[in-house]
Amino acid sequence: MPLLEAVDVHGGYGGMNILNGVNMTIEADEIGVIVGPNGAGKSTMLKAVFGLLTITQGEIRLRGEAITNLSPHKLVEMGMGFVPQEKNIFPSLSVEENLEMGAFLKPATASRLKAQIYEFFPPLLEKRRQPAGELSGGQRQMVAMGRALMNEPSLLLLDEPTAGLSPRYMNEIFDRVKTINAAGVGVLMVEQNAKQALRIAHKGFVLAAGQNRFSDTGEALLNDPQVAKSFLGG
């Protein structure tokens, strides 16, 4: 049974559809990457999965259970984590306090989970008493991802996790995504750095005008001349 299934998903904002029949399947041990041009519906699709907009047609299932249009709070309870692109940390709180805020469903296991997060993101351990707003962009992204992992999700949604980061931190975030996935967390992320993201993807979904243009393994999409010409800059 797939971890996540999206079947013929339509939806958008203010009565206007941005998604026009998107289909996706992610297994429990996979990293899925959504790429495509600006305005293709990439982030909109991620928000649709997390219940942040109304789906007008189609269905989304988590481990076989219909979750279409459920609230984000309910989805977190069911094992989903979401890291938005912006405003994803509490800047005045310390790194450790940010992580503890993420354990609201499992306060009794916060200490164990924090230790695991510091294993995933070693730079955060020495910064744990420092206000998160004082960290570099890459380290702030680690805090945001770590907080989402504090509820032990089975599926982690990441919206542009490397946006605005230096090449060094971009590569480090992609490495951390692979580590998180290897620990048993399925990942679905939207990325503008398409080539780099597809290199770590088990599955890739190229969207255009709110529809699947191509869906295949990350490696196959990277080697597809049409995908390269139209979406990867040649």
Contacts in CASP RR format, 6 or more apart in sequence:
PFRMAT RR
TARGET T0000
AUTHOR 0000-0000-0000
METHOD contacts of the structure
MODEL  1
MPLLEAVDVHGGYGGMNILNGVNMTIEADEIGVIVGPNGAGKSTMLKAVF
GLLTITQGEIRLRGEAITNLSPHKLVEMGMGFVPQEKNIFPSLSVEENLE
MGAFLKPATASRLKAQIYEFFPPLLEKRRQPAGELSGGQRQMVAMGRALM
NEPSLLLLDEPTAGLSPRYMNEIFDRVKTINAAGVGVLMVEQNAKQALRI
AHKGFVLAAGQNRFSDTGEALLNDPQVAKSFLGG
1 63 0 8 1.000
1 64 0 8 1.000
2 25 0 8 1.000
2 26 0 8 1.000
2 27 0 8 1.000
2 28 0 8 1.000
2 61 0 8 1.000
2 63 0 8 1.000
2 64 0 8 1.000
3 26 0 8 1.000
3 27 0 8 1.000
3 28 0 8 1.000
3 30 0 8 1.000
3 62 0 8 1.000
3 63 0 8 1.000
3 154 0 8 1.000
3 155 0 8 1.000
3 186 0 8 1.000
4 24 0 8 1.000
4 25 0 8 1.000
4 26 0 8 1.000
4 49 0 8 1.000
4 60 0 8 1.000
4 61 0 8 1.000
4 62 0 8 1.000
4 155 0 8 1.000
4 188 0 8 1.000
5 24 0 8 1.000
5 25 0 8 1.000
5 59 0 8 1.000
5 60 0 8 1.000
5 61 0 8 1.000
5 64 0 8 1.000
6 22 0 8 1.000
6 23 0 8 1.000
6 24 0 8 1.000
6 25 0 8 1.000
6 45 0 8 1.000
6 48 0 8 1.000
6 49 0 8 1.000
6 59 0 8 1.000
6 60 0 8 1.000
7 23 0 8 1.000
7 58 0 8 1.000
7 59 0 8 1.000
7 60 0 8 1.000
7 61 0 8 1.000
8 21 0 8 1.000
8 22 0 8 1.000
8 23 0 8 1.000
8 57 0 8 1.000
8 58 0 8 1.000
8 59 0 8 1.000
9 19 0 8 1.000
9 21 0 8 1.000
9 22 0 8 1.000
9 23 0 8 1.000
9 45 0 8 1.000
9 48 0 8 1.000
9 55 0 8 1.000
9 57 0 8 1.000
9 58 0 8 1.000
9 59 0 8 1.000
9 60 0 8 1.000
10 17 0 8 1.000
10 19 0 8 1.000
10 20 0 8 1.000
10 21 0 8 1.000
10 55 0 8 1.000
10 56 0 8 1.000
10 57 0 8 1.000
10 58 0 8 1.000
11 17 0 8 1.000
11 18 0 8 1.000
11 19 0 8 1.000
11 44 0 8 1.000
11 48 0 8 1.000
11 53 0 8 1.000
11 54 0 8 1.000
11 55 0 8 1.000
11 56 0 8 1.000
11 57 0 8 1.000
12 18 0 8 1.000
12 19 0 8 1.000
12 44 0 8 1.000
12 48 0 8 1.000
12 53 0 8 1.000
12 54 0 8 1.000
12 56 0 8 1.000
13 53 0 8 1.000
15 56 0 8 1.000
17 56 0 8 1.000
18 39 0 8 1.000
18 41 0 8 1.000
18 44 0 8 1.000
18 210 0 8 1.000
19 41 0 8 1.000
19 44 0 8 1.000
19 45 0 8 1.000
19 48 0 8 1.000
19 55 0 8 1.000
19 210 0 8 1.000
20 209 0 8 1.000
20 210 0 8 1.000
20 211 0 8 1.000
21 57 0 8 1.000
21 58 0 8 1.000
21 210 0 8 1.000
21 211 0 8 1.000
21 212 0 8 1.000
22 45 0 8 1.000
22 205 0 8 1.000
22 207 0 8 1.000
22 210 0 8 1.000
22 211 0 8 1.000
22 212 0 8 1.000
23 212 0 8 1.000
23 215 0 8 1.000
24 34 0 8 1.000
24 45 0 8 1.000
24 188 0 8 1.000
24 203 0 8 1.000
24 205 0 8 1.000
24 212 0 8 1.000
24 215 0 8 1.000
25 203 0 8 1.000
26 32 0 8 1.000
26 155 0 8 1.000
26 186 0 8 1.000
26 188 0 8 1.000
26 203 0 8 1.000
27 186 0 8 1.000
27 202 0 8 1.000
28 154 0 8 1.000
28 184 0 8 1.000
28 186 0 8 1.000
29 181 0 8 1.000
29 184 0 8 1.000
29 186 0 8 1.000
29 202 0 8 1.000
30 181 0 8 1.000
30 186 0 8 1.000
30 187 0 8 1.000
30 202 0 8 1.000
30 203 0 8 1.000
31 177 0 8 1.000
31 178 0 8 1.000
31 181 0 8 1.000
31 186 0 8 1.000
31 187 0 8 1.000
31 188 0 8 1.000
31 189 0 8 1.000
31 200 0 8 1.000
31 201 0 8 1.000
31 202 0 8 1.000
31 203 0 8 1.000
32 187 0 8 1.000
32 188 0 8 1.000
32 189 0 8 1.000
32 201 0 8 1.000
32 202 0 8 1.000
32 203 0 8 1.000
32 204 0 8 1.000
32 205 0 8 1.000
33 188 0 8 1.000
33 189 0 8 1.000
33 190 0 8 1.000
33 191 0 8 1.000
33 194 0 8 1.000
33 197 0 8 1.000
33 198 0 8 1.000
33 200 0 8 1.000
33 201 0 8 1.000
33 203 0 8 1.000
33 204 0 8 1.000
33 205 0 8 1.000
33 218 0 8 1.000
34 42 0 8 1.000
34 45 0 8 1.000
34 46 0 8 1.000
34 188 0 8 1.000
34 189 0 8 1.000
34 190 0 8 1.000
34 191 0 8 1.000
34 204 0 8 1.000
34 205 0 8 1.000
34 207 0 8 1.000
35 42 0 8 1.000
35 190 0 8 1.000
35 191 0 8 1.000
35 192 0 8 1.000
35 194 0 8 1.000
35 197 0 8 1.000
35 198 0 8 1.000
35 204 0 8 1.000
35 205 0 8 1.000
35 206 0 8 1.000
35 207 0 8 1.000
35 231 0 8 1.000
36 42 0 8 1.000
36 194 0 8 1.000
36 206 0 8 1.000
36 207 0 8 1.000
36 208 0 8 1.000
36 213 0 8 1.000
36 231 0 8 1.000
37 208 0 8 1.000
37 231 0 8 1.000
40 207 0 8 1.000
40 208 0 8 1.000
40 209 0 8 1.000
40 210 0 8 1.000
41 207 0 8 1.000
41 210 0 8 1.000
42 190 0 8 1.000
42 207 0 8 1.000
43 85 0 8 1.000
43 159 0 8 1.000
43 160 0 8 1.000
43 190 0 8 1.000
44 53 0 8 1.000
44 210 0 8 1.000
45 190 0 8 1.000
45 207 0 8 1.000
45 210 0 8 1.000
46 82 0 8 1.000
46 157 0 8 1.000
46 159 0 8 1.000
46 188 0 8 1.000
46 189 0 8 1.000
46 190 0 8 1.000
47 53 0 8 1.000
47 159 0 8 1.000
48 55 0 8 1.000
48 60 0 8 1.000
49 60 0 8 1.000
49 80 0 8 1.000
49 157 0 8 1.000
49 188 0 8 1.000
50 72 0 8 1.000
50 75 0 8 1.000
50 80 0 8 1.000
50 81 0 8 1.000
50 82 0 8 1.000
50 157 0 8 1.000
51 69 0 8 1.000
51 70 0 8 1.000
51 71 0 8 1.000
51 72 0 8 1.000
51 75 0 8 1.000
52 72 0 8 1.000
54 69 0 8 1.000
55 68 0 8 1.000
55 69 0 8 1.000
58 68 0 8 1.000
59 66 0 8 1.000
59 68 0 8 1.000
60 66 0 8 1.000
60 67 0 8 1.000
60 68 0 8 1.000
61 67 0 8 1.000
62 75 0 8 1.000
62 78 0 8 1.000
62 79 0 8 1.000
62 80 0 8 1.000
62 155 0 8 1.000
63 154 0 8 1.000
65 78 0 8 1.000
67 74 0 8 1.000
67 75 0 8 1.000
67 78 0 8 1.000
70 78 0 8 1.000
72 82 0 8 1.000
75 81 0 8 1.000
75 82 0 8 1.000
76 82 0 8 1.000
76 105 0 8 1.000
76 151 0 8 1.000
76 153 0 8 1.000
77 105 0 8 1.000
79 151 0 8 1.000
79 152 0 8 1.000
79 153 0 8 1.000
79 154 0 8 1.000
79 155 0 8 1.000
80 153 0 8 1.000
80 154 0 8 1.000
80 155 0 8 1.000
80 156 0 8 1.000
80 157 0 8 1.000
81 148 0 8 1.000
81 149 0 8 1.000
81 151 0 8 1.000
81 153 0 8 1.000
81 155 0 8 1.000
81 156 0 8 1.000
81 157 0 8 1.000
82 148 0 8 1.000
82 156 0 8 1.000
82 157 0 8 1.000
82 159 0 8 1.000
83 141 0 8 1.000
83 144 0 8 1.000
83 145 0 8 1.000
83 148 0 8 1.000
83 156 0 8 1.000
83 157 0 8 1.000
83 158 0 8 1.000
83 159 0 8 1.000
83 161 0 8 1.000
84 159 0 8 1.000
85 159 0 8 1.000
85 160 0 8 1.000
85 163 0 8 1.000
88 140 0 8 1.000
88 141 0 8 1.000
88 144 0 8 1.000
89 98 0 8 1.000
89 132 0 8 1.000
89 133 0 8 1.000
89 140 0 8 1.000
89 143 0 8 1.000
89 144 0 8 1.000
89 147 0 8 1.000
90 97 0 8 1.000
90 98 0 8 1.000
90 101 0 8 1.000
90 132 0 8 1.000
91 131 0 8 1.000
91 132 0 8 1.000
91 133 0 8 1.000
92 131 0 8 1.000
92 133 0 8 1.000
93 101 0 8 1.000
93 131 0 8 1.000
93 132 0 8 1.000
94 128 0 8 1.000
94 129 0 8 1.000
94 130 0 8 1.000
94 131 0 8 1.000
94 132 0 8 1.000
95 124 0 8 1.000
95 127 0 8 1.000
95 128 0 8 1.000
95 129 0 8 1.000
95 130 0 8 1.000
95 132 0 8 1.000
95 135 0 8 1.000
95 143 0 8 1.000
96 114 0 8 1.000
96 128 0 8 1.000
96 129 0 8 1.000
98 132 0 8 1.000
98 143 0 8 1.000
98 147 0 8 1.000
99 110 0 8 1.000
99 113 0 8 1.000
99 114 0 8 1.000
99 117 0 8 1.000
99 143 0 8 1.000
99 146 0 8 1.000
99 147 0 8 1.000
99 150 0 8 1.000
100 110 0 8 1.000
100 114 0 8 1.000
100 150 0 8 1.000
101 147 0 8 1.000
102 147 0 8 1.000
102 148 0 8 1.000
102 150 0 8 1.000
102 151 0 8 1.000
103 109 0 8 1.000
103 110 0 8 1.000
103 113 0 8 1.000
103 114 0 8 1.000
103 150 0 8 1.000
103 151 0 8 1.000
104 151 0 8 1.000
105 151 0 8 1.000
106 113 0 8 1.000
106 150 0 8 1.000
106 151 0 8 1.000
106 152 0 8 1.000
109 152 0 8 1.000
110 150 0 8 1.000
113 149 0 8 1.000
113 150 0 8 1.000
113 152 0 8 1.000
114 150 0 8 1.000
116 149 0 8 1.000
117 124 0 8 1.000
117 146 0 8 1.000
117 149 0 8 1.000
117 150 0 8 1.000
118 124 0 8 1.000
118 125 0 8 1.000
118 128 0 8 1.000
120 145 0 8 1.000
120 146 0 8 1.000
120 149 0 8 1.000
120 176 0 8 1.000
120 179 0 8 1.000
120 180 0 8 1.000
120 183 0 8 1.000
121 142 0 8 1.000
121 143 0 8 1.000
121 145 0 8 1.000
121 146 0 8 1.000
121 176 0 8 1.000
123 139 0 8 1.000
123 142 0 8 1.000
124 139 0 8 1.000
124 142 0 8 1.000
124 143 0 8 1.000
124 146 0 8 1.000
127 135 0 8 1.000
127 139 0 8 1.000
132 140 0 8 1.000
132 143 0 8 1.000
133 140 0 8 1.000
135 143 0 8 1.000
136 169 0 8 1.000
137 164 0 8 1.000
137 165 0 8 1.000
137 169 0 8 1.000
138 165 0 8 1.000
138 166 0 8 1.000
138 169 0 8 1.000
138 172 0 8 1.000
138 173 0 8 1.000
141 161 0 8 1.000
141 162 0 8 1.000
141 165 0 8 1.000
141 169 0 8 1.000
141 173 0 8 1.000
142 173 0 8 1.000
142 176 0 8 1.000
145 156 0 8 1.000
145 158 0 8 1.000
145 161 0 8 1.000
145 173 0 8 1.000
145 176 0 8 1.000
145 180 0 8 1.000
148 156 0 8 1.000
149 156 0 8 1.000
149 180 0 8 1.000
149 185 0 8 1.000
153 185 0 8 1.000
154 184 0 8 1.000
154 185 0 8 1.000
154 186 0 8 1.000
155 185 0 8 1.000
155 186 0 8 1.000
155 187 0 8 1.000
155 188 0 8 1.000
156 180 0 8 1.000
156 185 0 8 1.000
156 186 0 8 1.000
156 187 0 8 1.000
156 188 0 8 1.000
157 187 0 8 1.000
157 188 0 8 1.000
157 189 0 8 1.000
158 177 0 8 1.000
158 187 0 8 1.000
158 188 0 8 1.000
158 189 0 8 1.000
158 190 0 8 1.000
159 189 0 8 1.000
159 190 0 8 1.000
160 190 0 8 1.000
160 191 0 8 1.000
160 192 0 8 1.000
161 173 0 8 1.000
161 177 0 8 1.000
161 189 0 8 1.000
161 191 0 8 1.000
162 169 0 8 1.000
162 170 0 8 1.000
162 173 0 8 1.000
162 174 0 8 1.000
162 191 0 8 1.000
162 192 0 8 1.000
162 193 0 8 1.000
162 196 0 8 1.000
163 192 0 8 1.000
165 173 0 8 1.000
170 193 0 8 1.000
170 196 0 8 1.000
171 196 0 8 1.000
174 196 0 8 1.000
174 197 0 8 1.000
174 199 0 8 1.000
174 200 0 8 1.000
177 187 0 8 1.000
177 189 0 8 1.000
177 200 0 8 1.000
178 200 0 8 1.000
180 187 0 8 1.000
181 187 0 8 1.000
189 197 0 8 1.000
191 197 0 8 1.000
194 231 0 8 1.000
194 232 0 8 1.000
195 222 0 8 1.000
195 232 0 8 1.000
198 204 0 8 1.000
198 218 0 8 1.000
198 219 0 8 1.000
198 221 0 8 1.000
198 222 0 8 1.000
199 218 0 8 1.000
199 222 0 8 1.000
201 217 0 8 1.000
201 218 0 8 1.000
201 221 0 8 1.000
202 217 0 8 1.000
202 218 0 8 1.000
203 215 0 8 1.000
203 216 0 8 1.000
203 217 0 8 1.000
203 218 0 8 1.000
204 214 0 8 1.000
204 215 0 8 1.000
204 216 0 8 1.000
204 217 0 8 1.000
204 218 0 8 1.000
204 221 0 8 1.000
205 212 0 8 1.000
205 214 0 8 1.000
205 215 0 8 1.000
206 212 0 8 1.000
206 213 0 8 1.000
206 214 0 8 1.000
206 215 0 8 1.000
206 221 0 8 1.000
206 227 0 8 1.000
206 231 0 8 1.000
207 213 0 8 1.000
208 231 0 8 1.000
213 230 0 8 1.000
213 231 0 8 1.000
214 221 0 8 1.000
214 224 0 8 1.000
214 226 0 8 1.000
214 227 0 8 1.000
216 224 0 8 1.000
221 227 0 8 1.000
222 228 0 8 1.000
222 232 0 8 1.000
228 234 0 8 1.000
END
